[in-house]
Amino acid sequence: MDQVNLGTSPLRVTRLCLGTMTFGQQNTEAEGHVQLDRALAAGINFVDTAEMYAVPPTADSYGKTEQIVGTWLKRQARDRVVLATKATGPGRSLSWIRGGPTGFDAANLTAALEGSLKRLQTDYVDLYQLHWPARNQPMFGQWQYEPEKERDSTPIRETLEVLATMVKAGKIRYVGLSNEHPWGVMQFTRLAEEHGLPRVVSTQNAYNLLNRTYDTGLTEVCSRESVSLLAYSPLGFGLLSAKYLDDPQAKGRATLFSGFAQRYSKPNVAPAVAAYAALAREHGLTPAQLALAWCYRRWCVTSTIIGATTMAQLEENLGAWECRLSPAVLEAVDAIHLRFTNPAP
């Protein structure tokens, strides 16, 4: 498995990363451990989790994913695994997490990190990410900025100063963002340079054939600022596998968790999925192979976060690494994108 540097750091990560948000909800501890073992055997050294997981977030499932990763991690050589986790942000109804996070201030970040380290049974995290911005911005299916929803938020410089103390203490190695927009990335990089604070090395954003909003502004920003993209949801909540085309009630996250897939319930999603599925089959590929192979080899993607609930799904995710899309297929993908542009932002 190829390895690349994460942003400007010397940290080497594999081009595929195992996502774990189903552990503790759809997957048991034993199943999670089997997935982690298989990923490691396939050459993957990069594992992503979050204090908020499992997903969808509930009081009962809170922290279970990190606990499952932690019981696996304690029997590994720690330096073989690049471990990423995230601090839950404010602005959502998650009252069971620290009474509802109010910001990325010292109190919240300290409590978040200490809780994660305990559950993960480790002394440090390689990549510590802010799960979503503290400020008002569109995310998780929202598609436009709404200034009337402005709220108080922890200043970015203050957040970086807190993270700097954690880096100095050896509890985190590098800092990343998630669900960010161009303005946020620029502010984090500018303030880090101006004040000698930790420079963000990555942003973890949704990126798939149904959601290429990253291409519009963040590609230039992140390329010029050397901030890596960690692409999550490459199969668009499972829709790009096309399993819901023939059976809208097929078992999966979109049917198991009512209302959770709002990002993928917009009008042009179904015709876009049908078009990509037809293109895949025309070229002897499964729809999932097309979607994954496209994401894996995009020039702007440093690592793609794959997730699965069954070993068969994980094997298909891993096998798609060997697929190379021809120029003709890539041209056809872009043609479909121009017909159905970002139907699931």
Beta strands, then each sheet from edge to edge (+ up, - down):
strand 1: 3-5
strand 2: 12-14
strand 3: 16-19
strand 4: 46-48
strand 5: 82-87
strand 6: 125-130
strand 7: 172-178
strand 8: 200-206
strand 9: 228-232
strand 10: 301-306
sheet 1: 1+ 2-
sheet 2: 3+ 4+ 5+ 6+ 7+ 8+ 9+ 10+ 3+
end
